[in-house]
Amino acid sequence: MRYLPLLIALLLPALAYPQLAWESHVIDGAFEGAFEVCVADVNSDGTKDVIGTAYFGDDIVWYDNIDGTGLNWLAHSLDSEFLGATSPDAADIDGDGDCDILAAADGLDEIAWWENVDGEGLNWTKHSIDAAFDNAESVRAADIDGDGDQDVIGAAWVGDDIVWYENTQGDGLSWTPHSLTSEFDGANCAIAADVDSDGDLDIIGSASIAGDVTWWENLDGNGLNWSEHVIDGEFSGAYFVHATDVDLDGDLDVLGAAYLADEIALWVNMNGDGTVWEKRTVGGNYNGAWSVSTDDIDDDGDIDILGAAAFADDISWWEDADGNSQNWIKHTIDGNFDGARCVVTADLDQDGDSDIIGAAQLDYSIAWWEQVPFPVQLTLTPTSPLTIPAEGGTLVYDAQLVSTLPNAYPGIYYWTSLLLPNGNEYGPLLTQLFNLQSYMDYTGVGFTQNIPGYAQAGDYEFIAHVGYQQGLNISDSFAFSKEGVSITSRSFVSWESTGSFTAVTSDESIEIPIEFQVSDSYPNPFNPATTVSVVLPKASKLNVTVVNILGQQVAELANGQFSAGNHNLTFDASNMASGLYFIHASVPGQMNQVQKVMLVR
């Protein structure tokens, strides 16, 4: 791949780059001592639900993401007398195909699981795994012995224990404990991961009093023989561990949060077998670092890191600035989340990007943060045939750039590239440097891109970017194909590109941001049909579906490229049962709306 040296991007401070924005949504603002959360599809309706533990409220609750938007939640309590509830997890413990729930309670010294009796999360039966696990702090499910069922791992803070419990019959009714250690001072977290890349599950733990992060090697793969390996014995107040391939080299690295060291740290698995580790500080001076997790938050192909700090009341994420896990840029999501204890990620609103979920013990709150669509949108519209002959030819396309940013940004680049049939990217082919003004439209009509005759045959993707190549940027693309290869005198011989943007400077385009709208369906209630109107201020990829109360899609009203303007879409429910339905309209990066409609016979 060839790269354009964007020198101006290196000269501009990082704060000049537009950043991801977040909108907060409270799931439960009265959850006493909200301690930890996890995410799973508890009722098997195809949407992500949230499970939480309340340390002061002694409660375990799952929240039904009713319509899949993350905006409407229905709470279901499993147990309101689970004293000092700390750590939840979700897995199919009894092997019946639905989602069960596990939790630890340090006040009861207990690890237990609740059987999802009806598979819908409405009826639960409690089963105790260990009722004498001194200050049970953590529980996770994993198949430790490789026999195909879910076993359980626990950490006991006062007992200094790391134990895994063998699901003897696979139905969650008989358990055999296997102790890894009873001298892990202040054990508070234990997870499963294949640290040494040998195909079986090892166990990683953290101990706050010992200030220790250690992993135990599953020597024979059946969980009966273990070898202890210290990763870091001086990580003061180590509370939480997490494992993922941060540097994308094919093995698992380890991350930790330590509330006394005030640190989020990464240990890189240097040789892939867990015997050599290199520590890298991701977030220092992170007051009361309590939780850590990972995801590709900015969707740039590398792994970013998230943290929760209980004393700083903070939820933040760190961007892998250069893609090699060496340099990290902190972005605060919420700096006023009182007693932040936990942070995880999931796509709660089903819009294709990662949302962030957290628990705040002193705020009594479980909340999630939705990625707000990036306020600069680029749309490519090809106007020439999308099949290039063997001798080569020219692609012609229009481009529209719309900024709803309140501020101007200097030194922005527009550049193009091609994804070749062999999977490699070629470019940049065309570049333009300009200043991005606030609330401004830019248009480019008749951009051209030559495809030479010697270019390989196959399927291509034409990609255009706007932004900073070594920072945040957005893109759009379209596919085309080339029929063959030709090197005759009549062939196109270059990759020449032409075209430029022109700013639209009318008062209207400067003062009024672009808006996408969905009108109320009419009639509502209805029988047998109702119409919804979608307003698109520009040509857009529109998807409109209808789902029933179970989350099952029952109709697709739109799916494809639509022109700017008003589009009336009709939902005909002639052959459907009476009841509540949800119309979900979305435009990637612009709109994600849900309406309730009632069919009454």
C-alpha positions as CSV (number, residue, x, y, z in Angstrom):
1,M,0.0,0.0,0.0
2,R,1.2,3.6,-0.8
3,Y,0.5,6.3,1.8
4,L,0.1,10.0,1.5
5,P,2.3,11.8,4.0
6,L,-0.2,14.2,5.6
7,L,2.3,16.5,7.3
8,I,-0.3,18.9,8.4
9,A,-2.0,16.2,10.4
10,L,1.2,15.7,12.4
11,L,1.5,19.4,13.1
12,L,-2.0,19.8,14.5
13,P,-2.6,19.0,18.1
14,A,-4.7,15.9,18.9
15,L,-7.4,18.1,20.4
16,A,-8.0,19.6,17.0
17,Y,-9.4,16.4,15.7
18,P,-13.2,15.9,15.9
19,Q,-13.9,13.2,18.5
20,L,-16.6,10.6,19.0
21,A,-19.5,12.0,20.9
22,W,-21.7,10.1,23.4
23,E,-25.3,10.3,24.6
24,S,-26.1,8.8,28.0
25,H,-29.2,6.7,28.7
26,V,-30.1,5.5,32.2
27,I,-31.3,1.9,32.5
28,D,-31.9,2.0,36.2
29,G,-31.2,5.1,38.4
30,A,-32.3,3.5,41.7
31,F,-30.2,0.3,41.8
32,E,-28.7,0.4,45.3
33,G,-25.0,0.0,45.1
34,A,-24.9,-1.0,41.4
35,F,-21.7,-3.1,41.3
36,E,-21.2,-4.9,38.0
37,V,-23.0,-5.6,34.8
38,C,-22.8,-8.0,31.9
39,V,-24.7,-8.4,28.6
40,A,-26.5,-11.3,27.2
41,D,-29.7,-12.2,25.2
42,V,-31.5,-13.5,28.3
43,N,-34.9,-14.1,26.7
44,S,-33.6,-15.3,23.3
45,D,-35.4,-12.5,21.3
46,G,-32.4,-11.4,19.4
47,T,-31.6,-8.3,21.3
48,K,-28.9,-7.6,23.9
49,D,-30.2,-7.4,27.5
50,V,-28.3,-6.2,30.6
51,I,-27.8,-8.1,33.9
52,G,-26.7,-6.2,37.0
53,T,-25.8,-6.8,40.7
54,A,-26.7,-4.4,43.5
55,Y,-24.3,-4.6,46.4
56,F,-26.3,-2.5,48.8
57,G,-29.7,-3.7,47.5
58,D,-28.6,-7.4,47.6
59,D,-30.3,-7.8,44.2
60,I,-29.7,-9.5,40.9
61,V,-31.8,-8.0,38.1
62,W,-31.9,-8.5,34.3
63,Y,-33.2,-5.7,32.1
64,D,-35.2,-6.7,29.0
65,N,-34.2,-4.5,26.0
66,I,-37.9,-4.5,24.9
67,D,-37.7,-3.2,21.4
68,G,-34.0,-3.5,20.7
69,T,-33.3,0.2,20.8
70,G,-31.8,0.4,24.3
71,L,-34.4,3.1,25.1
72,N,-37.1,1.0,26.8
73,W,-36.2,-1.5,29.6
74,L,-38.3,-3.8,31.8
75,A,-36.6,-5.0,35.0
76,H,-36.9,-8.6,36.2
77,S,-35.5,-9.5,39.7
78,L,-34.1,-12.9,40.2
79,D,-33.2,-12.7,43.8
80,S,-33.6,-9.6,46.2
81,E,-32.0,-11.4,49.2
82,F,-28.5,-12.2,47.7
83,L,-26.6,-10.3,50.4
84,G,-23.7,-8.2,49.0
85,A,-24.3,-9.2,45.4
86,T,-21.1,-8.5,43.4
87,S,-20.4,-10.3,40.2
88,P,-22.8,-11.5,37.5
89,D,-22.3,-13.7,34.4
90,A,-24.5,-15.4,31.9
91,A,-24.2,-18.8,30.3
92,D,-26.2,-22.0,29.5
93,I,-25.3,-23.8,32.6
94,D,-27.7,-26.7,32.3
95,G,-27.2,-27.3,28.5
96,D,-30.8,-26.7,27.6
97,G,-30.2,-24.0,25.0
98,D,-31.2,-20.9,26.9
99,C,-29.4,-18.3,28.9
100,D,-29.0,-18.9,32.7
101,I,-27.5,-16.4,35.1
102,L,-24.7,-16.7,37.7
103,A,-23.6,-14.4,40.5
104,A,-21.4,-14.1,43.6
105,A,-22.3,-12.6,47.0
106,D,-19.6,-11.6,49.4
107,G,-22.1,-11.2,52.3
108,L,-23.5,-14.7,51.9
109,D,-20.1,-16.2,51.0
110,E,-21.9,-17.8,48.1
111,I,-21.7,-18.6,44.4
112,A,-25.0,-19.6,42.8
113,W,-26.7,-19.9,39.4
114,W,-30.4,-19.3,38.5
115,E,-32.0,-21.6,36.0
116,N,-34.0,-19.9,33.2
117,V,-36.9,-22.3,33.6
118,D,-39.1,-21.1,30.7
119,G,-36.3,-19.8,28.5
120,E,-37.9,-16.3,28.5
121,G,-36.4,-15.0,31.7
122,L,-39.7,-14.9,33.6
123,N,-39.3,-17.9,35.9
124,W,-36.1,-18.7,37.7
125,T,-34.9,-21.5,40.1
126,K,-31.8,-20.9,42.2
127,H,-29.1,-23.5,42.5
128,S,-26.2,-23.0,45.0
129,I,-22.7,-24.0,43.8
130,D,-20.8,-23.1,46.9
131,A,-22.3,-21.6,50.1
132,A,-19.1,-21.4,52.1
133,F,-16.8,-19.4,49.7
134,D,-15.4,-16.8,52.0
135,N,-16.3,-13.3,50.6
136,A,-17.2,-14.5,47.2
137,E,-16.1,-11.7,44.9
138,S,-16.1,-13.0,41.4
139,V,-17.7,-15.6,39.2
140,R,-17.3,-16.6,35.5
141,A,-18.5,-19.5,33.4
142,A,-16.2,-21.4,31.0
143,D,-15.6,-25.0,29.9
144,I,-12.4,-25.5,31.8
145,D,-12.1,-29.3,31.3
146,G,-13.1,-29.2,27.6
147,D,-16.0,-31.7,28.0
148,G,-18.5,-29.5,26.3
149,D,-20.5,-28.1,29.3
150,Q,-20.1,-24.9,31.3
151,D,-18.0,-25.0,34.4
152,V,-17.6,-22.1,36.9
153,I,-14.6,-20.1,38.2
154,G,-14.7,-18.2,41.5
155,A,-12.5,-15.8,43.5
156,A,-12.9,-15.4,47.2
157,W,-11.5,-12.2,48.7
158,V,-11.2,-13.2,52.4
159,G,-10.6,-16.9,51.6
160,D,-7.8,-15.9,49.2
161,D,-9.1,-18.7,46.9
162,I,-9.2,-19.3,43.2
163,V,-11.4,-22.3,42.6
164,W,-13.0,-23.8,39.5
165,Y,-16.2,-25.9,39.9
166,E,-16.6,-28.8,37.6
167,N,-20.2,-29.2,36.2
168,T,-20.1,-32.9,36.8
169,Q,-23.2,-34.0,35.0
170,G,-23.5,-31.0,32.6
171,D,-26.9,-30.0,34.1
172,G,-25.6,-27.7,36.8
173,L,-26.9,-29.8,39.7
174,S,-23.7,-31.5,40.7
175,W,-20.4,-29.6,41.3
176,T,-16.9,-30.7,42.1
177,P,-14.5,-28.0,43.4
178,H,-10.9,-27.9,42.3
179,S,-8.7,-25.4,44.1
180,L,-5.9,-23.6,42.2
181,T,-4.7,-21.7,45.2
182,S,-5.8,-20.7,48.7
183,E,-3.0,-18.2,49.2
184,F,-3.8,-15.5,46.7
185,D,-4.2,-12.7,49.2
186,G,-7.3,-10.7,48.5
187,A,-8.4,-12.7,45.4
188,N,-11.1,-10.7,43.7
189,C,-11.2,-11.7,40.0
190,A,-10.7,-14.8,38.0
191,I,-11.3,-15.4,34.3
192,A,-10.6,-18.1,31.7
193,A,-8.4,-17.6,28.6
194,D,-6.0,-19.6,26.5
195,V,-2.9,-17.7,27.6
196,D,-0.3,-20.1,26.2
197,S,-2.1,-20.8,22.9
198,D,-2.2,-24.5,23.4
199,G,-5.9,-24.9,22.8
200,D,-7.2,-25.3,26.3
201,L,-8.4,-22.8,28.9
202,D,-6.1,-21.4,31.5
203,I,-7.1,-19.1,34.4
204,I,-6.0,-15.5,35.1
205,G,-6.6,-13.9,38.5
206,S,-6.0,-10.7,40.4
207,A,-5.4,-10.2,44.1
208,S,-5.8,-6.7,45.6
209,I,-4.0,-7.2,48.9
210,A,-1.1,-9.1,47.3
211,G,-1.0,-6.6,44.4
212,D,-0.7,-9.6,42.1
213,V,-1.8,-10.6,38.6
214,T,-1.1,-14.3,37.9
215,W,-2.1,-17.0,35.5
216,W,-2.4,-20.7,36.0
217,E,-1.5,-23.0,33.2
218,N,-4.0,-25.9,32.5
219,L,-1.2,-28.5,32.1
220,D,-3.2,-31.5,30.8
221,G,-6.3,-29.6,29.5
222,N,-8.7,-31.3,31.9
223,G,-8.3,-28.8,34.8
224,L,-6.7,-31.2,37.2
225,N,-3.1,-30.1,37.1
226,W,-2.0,-26.4,37.2
227,S,1.3,-24.5,37.0
228,E,1.4,-20.9,38.4
229,H,3.0,-18.0,36.5
230,V,3.2,-14.5,37.9
231,I,2.6,-11.8,35.4
232,D,3.1,-8.8,37.8
233,G,3.6,-9.1,41.6
234,E,3.7,-5.3,42.2
235,F,0.3,-4.1,40.8
236,S,-1.0,-2.5,44.0
237,G,-4.7,-2.9,44.6
238,A,-5.1,-5.2,41.5
239,Y,-8.9,-5.7,41.2
240,F,-9.8,-6.7,37.7
241,V,-8.3,-8.6,34.8
242,H,-9.3,-9.0,31.2
243,A,-7.7,-10.9,28.2
244,T,-7.7,-10.1,24.5
245,D,-5.3,-9.9,21.6
246,V,-4.5,-6.2,21.9
247,D,-1.5,-6.1,19.6
248,L,-3.2,-8.3,17.0
249,D,-0.3,-10.8,16.8
250,G,-2.5,-13.9,17.3
251,D,-2.0,-14.5,21.0
252,L,-3.8,-13.2,24.1
253,D,-2.5,-10.3,26.1
254,V,-3.7,-9.4,29.6
255,L,-5.1,-6.2,31.0
256,G,-5.6,-5.1,34.6
257,A,-7.1,-2.3,36.7
258,A,-5.6,-1.5,40.1
259,Y,-7.4,0.9,42.5
260,L,-4.3,1.7,44.7
261,A,-1.8,2.0,41.8
262,D,-4.5,4.1,40.0
263,E,-3.6,2.4,36.8
264,I,-5.0,0.6,33.8
265,A,-2.2,-1.6,32.5
266,L,-1.5,-3.9,29.5
267,W,0.9,-6.9,29.7
268,V,1.9,-8.0,26.2
269,N,2.4,-11.7,25.7
270,M,5.7,-11.4,24.0
271,N,6.3,-15.0,22.8
272,G,2.7,-16.2,22.8
273,D,3.2,-18.9,25.5
274,G,2.7,-16.7,28.6
275,T,6.3,-16.9,29.9
276,V,7.5,-13.4,28.9
277,W,5.5,-10.3,29.5
278,E,6.1,-6.6,28.7
279,K,4.1,-4.1,30.8
280,R,2.7,-1.0,29.2
281,T,0.8,1.6,31.1
282,V,-2.4,2.6,29.3
283,G,-3.9,5.0,31.9
284,G,-1.8,6.3,34.8
285,N,-3.1,8.5,37.6
286,Y,-6.6,7.0,37.0
287,N,-7.9,7.4,40.5
288,G,-9.4,4.2,41.9
289,A,-9.1,2.2,38.6
290,W,-11.6,-0.6,39.1
291,S,-12.5,-2.2,35.8
292,V,-11.1,-2.7,32.3
293,S,-12.4,-4.1,29.0
294,T,-11.7,-3.8,25.3
295,D,-13.4,-3.2,22.0
296,D,-12.7,-1.4,18.7
297,I,-14.6,1.7,19.8
298,D,-13.6,3.9,16.8
299,D,-14.0,1.1,14.3
300,D,-10.5,1.6,12.8
301,G,-9.5,-2.1,13.0
302,D,-7.4,-2.0,16.2
303,I,-8.2,-2.7,19.8
304,D,-9.1,0.2,22.2
305,I,-9.2,-0.1,26.0
306,L,-12.0,1.0,28.4
307,G,-11.8,1.7,32.1
308,A,-13.9,2.6,35.1
309,A,-12.4,4.5,38.1
310,A,-14.4,4.4,41.3
311,F,-12.6,7.3,43.1
312,A,-12.5,9.5,39.9
313,D,-16.1,8.7,39.2
314,D,-15.0,8.1,35.6
315,I,-15.7,6.1,32.5
316,S,-13.1,6.5,29.8
317,W,-11.7,4.8,26.7
318,W,-8.1,4.9,25.4
319,E,-7.6,5.0,21.6
320,D,-4.7,3.0,20.2
321,A,-3.2,6.0,18.4
322,D,-0.8,4.2,16.1
323,G,-2.3,0.7,15.9
324,N,0.7,-1.0,17.7
325,S,-0.5,-0.7,21.3
326,Q,2.3,1.6,22.3
327,N,0.7,5.0,22.4
328,W,-2.7,5.7,23.9
329,I,-5.0,8.7,23.8
330,K,-7.6,9.1,26.6
331,H,-11.2,10.1,25.9
332,T,-13.5,10.7,28.8
333,I,-17.1,9.4,28.3
334,D,-18.5,10.4,31.7
335,G,-16.4,12.1,34.4
336,N,-19.3,12.4,36.9
337,F,-20.4,8.7,37.2
338,D,-20.2,8.5,41.0
339,G,-18.4,5.4,42.2
340,A,-17.9,3.9,38.7
341,R,-17.3,0.2,39.3
342,C,-17.7,-1.5,35.9
343,V,-17.5,-1.0,32.2
344,V,-18.4,-3.3,29.3
345,T,-19.4,-2.9,25.7
346,A,-22.2,-4.2,23.4
347,D,-24.4,-3.0,20.5
348,L,-27.5,-2.3,22.6
349,D,-29.3,-0.3,19.9
350,Q,-28.5,-2.6,17.0
351,D,-27.0,0.2,14.9
352,G,-23.7,-1.6,14.1
353,D,-21.4,0.2,16.5
354,S,-20.2,-0.4,20.1
355,D,-22.1,1.1,23.0
356,I,-20.7,1.4,26.5
357,I,-22.4,0.1,29.6
358,G,-21.4,0.9,33.2
359,A,-22.4,0.6,36.8
360,A,-21.9,3.3,39.5
361,Q,-22.1,2.1,43.1
362,L,-22.6,5.5,44.7
363,D,-24.9,6.8,41.9
364,Y,-27.1,3.7,42.3
365,S,-27.0,3.7,38.5
366,I,-26.7,1.4,35.5
367,A,-26.4,3.4,32.4
368,W,-25.2,3.1,28.8
369,W,-23.7,5.6,26.4
370,E,-24.7,5.6,22.7
371,Q,-22.3,6.6,20.0
372,V,-23.7,9.8,18.4
373,P,-23.3,9.7,14.6
374,F,-20.2,11.5,13.4
375,P,-21.3,15.0,12.4
376,V,-19.6,14.9,9.0
377,Q,-21.1,12.7,6.3
378,L,-19.7,11.7,2.9
379,T,-21.9,10.2,0.2
380,L,-20.6,8.9,-3.1
381,T,-23.0,8.4,-6.1
382,P,-21.6,6.6,-9.2
383,T,-22.9,8.0,-12.4
384,S,-21.1,5.8,-14.9
385,P,-21.4,2.0,-15.6
386,L,-19.8,-0.1,-12.8
387,T,-18.3,-2.7,-15.1
388,I,-15.0,-1.7,-16.6
389,P,-14.0,-3.5,-19.9
390,A,-10.7,-5.3,-20.2
391,E,-9.0,-2.3,-22.0
392,G,-9.8,-0.1,-19.0
393,G,-12.2,2.8,-18.6
394,T,-13.2,5.7,-16.4
395,L,-15.4,5.7,-13.3
396,V,-17.5,8.9,-12.9
397,Y,-19.1,9.7,-9.6
398,D,-20.5,12.6,-7.6
399,A,-19.6,13.3,-4.0
400,Q,-21.4,15.2,-1.3
401,L,-19.9,16.2,2.0
402,V,-22.1,17.6,4.8
403,S,-20.8,19.1,8.0
404,T,-23.0,19.7,11.0
405,L,-20.0,20.6,13.2
406,P,-20.4,23.8,15.1
407,N,-16.7,24.7,14.6
408,A,-14.4,24.9,11.6
409,Y,-11.5,22.5,11.2
410,P,-8.5,23.5,9.1
411,G,-6.3,21.2,7.0
412,I,-8.8,18.5,6.2
413,Y,-8.0,16.0,3.4
414,Y,-10.2,14.3,0.9
415,W,-8.4,11.2,-0.6
416,T,-9.4,8.1,-2.5
417,S,-8.1,4.6,-2.8
418,L,-9.0,1.2,-4.3
419,L,-9.5,-2.1,-2.6
420,L,-8.1,-4.5,-5.2
421,P,-9.4,-8.0,-6.1
422,N,-6.5,-9.5,-4.1
423,G,-7.5,-7.7,-0.9
424,N,-4.7,-5.1,-1.0
425,E,-5.4,-1.4,-0.9
426,Y,-3.9,0.9,-3.6
427,G,-3.7,4.6,-3.1
428,P,-4.1,7.4,-2.5
429,L,-5.2,8.2,-6.0
430,L,-6.7,11.7,-5.6
431,T,-6.1,14.2,-2.8
432,Q,-7.6,17.6,-2.0
433,L,-6.8,19.8,1.0
434,F,-9.4,22.2,2.3
435,N,-10.8,23.8,5.4
436,L,-13.9,22.2,6.8
437,Q,-16.4,25.0,7.7
438,S,-19.2,24.7,10.3
439,Y,-22.6,23.8,9.0
440,M,-21.4,23.6,5.4
441,D,-22.3,21.5,2.4
442,Y,-19.6,20.6,-0.2
443,T,-20.4,19.1,-3.6
444,G,-18.3,17.5,-6.2
445,V,-19.9,16.7,-9.6
446,G,-18.2,14.6,-12.2
447,F,-15.2,13.2,-10.3
448,T,-13.3,10.8,-12.5
449,Q,-11.0,7.8,-11.8
450,N,-9.2,6.0,-14.7
451,I,-8.8,2.2,-14.4
452,P,-6.0,1.2,-16.7
453,G,-6.1,-1.9,-19.0
454,Y,-3.3,-3.6,-17.1
455,A,-5.3,-3.6,-13.9
456,Q,-6.2,-7.1,-12.8
457,A,-9.7,-8.4,-13.5
458,G,-12.2,-9.0,-10.7
459,D,-14.2,-7.1,-8.1
460,Y,-13.0,-3.8,-6.7
461,E,-14.2,-1.3,-4.1
462,F,-13.7,2.4,-4.7
463,I,-13.2,4.2,-1.3
464,A,-13.1,7.9,-0.5
465,H,-12.1,9.4,2.9
466,V,-12.4,12.8,4.6
467,G,-10.5,13.7,7.6
468,Y,-7.0,13.1,9.0
469,Q,-5.2,10.0,7.8
470,Q,-3.3,9.7,11.0
471,G,-6.4,10.6,13.1
472,L,-10.2,10.5,12.8
473,N,-11.7,10.1,9.3
474,I,-14.9,9.0,7.7
475,S,-15.4,7.2,4.4
476,D,-17.9,6.0,1.8
477,S,-17.4,3.5,-1.0
478,F,-19.0,1.7,-3.9
479,A,-18.2,-1.5,-5.7
480,F,-17.3,-2.1,-9.4
481,S,-15.7,-4.8,-11.5
482,K,-13.2,-5.2,-14.3
483,E,-13.8,-7.8,-17.0
484,G,-10.2,-8.7,-18.0
485,V,-6.7,-7.5,-18.6
486,S,-5.4,-5.7,-21.8
487,I,-2.1,-4.1,-22.6
488,T,-2.8,-3.1,-26.2
489,S,-2.2,0.4,-27.6
490,R,-5.9,1.1,-27.1
491,S,-5.8,0.4,-23.4
492,F,-6.0,3.1,-20.7
493,V,-2.5,3.4,-19.3
494,S,-2.8,5.4,-16.1
495,W,-4.6,5.8,-12.8
496,E,-5.4,9.4,-13.4
497,S,-8.0,11.1,-11.2
498,T,-9.8,14.4,-11.5
499,G,-12.3,16.4,-9.5
500,S,-12.6,18.8,-6.6
501,F,-15.2,19.9,-4.0
502,T,-17.0,23.2,-4.1
503,A,-18.5,24.8,-1.0
504,V,-22.2,25.6,-1.1
505,T,-22.4,29.0,0.6
506,S,-26.1,29.9,0.7
507,D,-27.4,31.2,4.0
508,E,-29.7,28.3,4.3
509,S,-26.9,25.7,4.0
510,I,-24.9,27.5,6.6
511,E,-27.6,28.2,9.2
512,I,-29.8,25.1,9.1
513,P,-28.3,21.7,9.9
514,I,-29.5,18.8,7.8
515,E,-32.2,16.7,9.5
516,F,-33.6,13.2,8.9
517,Q,-37.2,12.7,10.0
518,V,-39.7,9.9,10.5
519,S,-43.3,11.0,10.8
520,D,-45.8,9.3,13.1
521,S,-47.4,6.3,11.4
522,Y,-51.0,6.9,10.3
523,P,-53.5,5.5,11.1
524,N,-52.4,4.2,14.5
525,P,-54.1,2.0,15.8
526,F,-54.6,0.5,12.3
527,N,-56.4,-2.3,10.4
528,P,-55.0,-3.7,8.2
529,A,-52.4,-1.2,7.0
530,T,-50.6,1.9,8.2
531,T,-48.2,4.3,6.5
532,V,-45.0,5.8,7.8
533,S,-43.3,8.8,6.1
534,V,-39.5,9.1,6.0
535,V,-37.8,12.4,5.0
536,L,-34.3,12.1,3.6
537,P,-32.4,15.4,3.1
538,K,-30.0,13.7,0.8
539,A,-29.6,10.4,-1.1
540,S,-29.2,7.8,1.6
541,K,-29.1,4.1,2.4
542,L,-32.4,3.5,4.1
543,N,-33.5,0.4,6.0
544,V,-37.0,0.1,7.4
545,T,-38.2,-3.1,9.1
546,V,-41.1,-4.2,11.3
547,V,-40.7,-6.6,14.3
548,N,-43.2,-8.1,16.6
549,I,-43.2,-8.1,20.4
550,L,-40.9,-11.1,20.4
551,G,-38.3,-9.2,18.4
552,Q,-38.9,-11.3,15.2
553,Q,-38.8,-9.4,11.9
554,V,-42.2,-9.7,10.1
555,A,-41.8,-7.2,7.3
556,E,-39.2,-5.2,5.4
557,L,-40.5,-1.9,4.0
558,A,-37.2,-0.5,2.6
559,N,-33.7,-1.7,2.1
560,G,-31.4,0.2,-0.3
561,Q,-30.4,3.5,-1.7
562,F,-33.2,6.2,-1.7
563,S,-33.1,9.6,-3.2
564,A,-33.5,12.8,-1.2
565,G,-37.1,13.7,-0.4
566,N,-40.2,12.3,1.3
567,H,-40.9,8.5,1.1
568,N,-44.2,7.0,2.1
569,L,-43.9,3.4,3.2
570,T,-46.9,1.1,3.9
571,F,-47.0,-1.7,6.4
572,D,-49.7,-4.2,5.3
573,A,-50.5,-6.5,8.2
574,S,-53.5,-8.3,6.5
575,N,-52.1,-11.7,7.4
576,M,-50.8,-10.9,10.8
577,A,-52.2,-11.3,14.4
578,S,-53.5,-8.4,16.4
579,G,-51.0,-6.8,18.7
580,L,-48.1,-4.4,19.1
581,Y,-45.5,-4.0,16.4
582,F,-42.3,-1.9,16.1
583,I,-41.3,0.0,12.9
584,H,-37.5,0.5,12.9
585,A,-36.1,3.1,10.4
586,S,-32.4,3.6,10.1
587,V,-29.9,5.4,7.9
588,P,-26.2,4.5,8.8
589,G,-24.6,7.2,10.8
590,Q,-27.6,9.5,10.6
591,M,-30.9,8.1,12.0
592,N,-32.1,5.2,14.1
593,Q,-35.7,5.5,15.2
594,V,-38.4,3.1,16.4
595,Q,-42.2,3.6,16.4
596,K,-44.8,1.5,18.1
597,V,-47.9,0.7,16.1
598,M,-51.0,-1.3,17.2
599,L,-52.9,-3.7,14.9
600,V,-56.5,-4.0,16.1
601,R,-58.8,-6.4,14.4
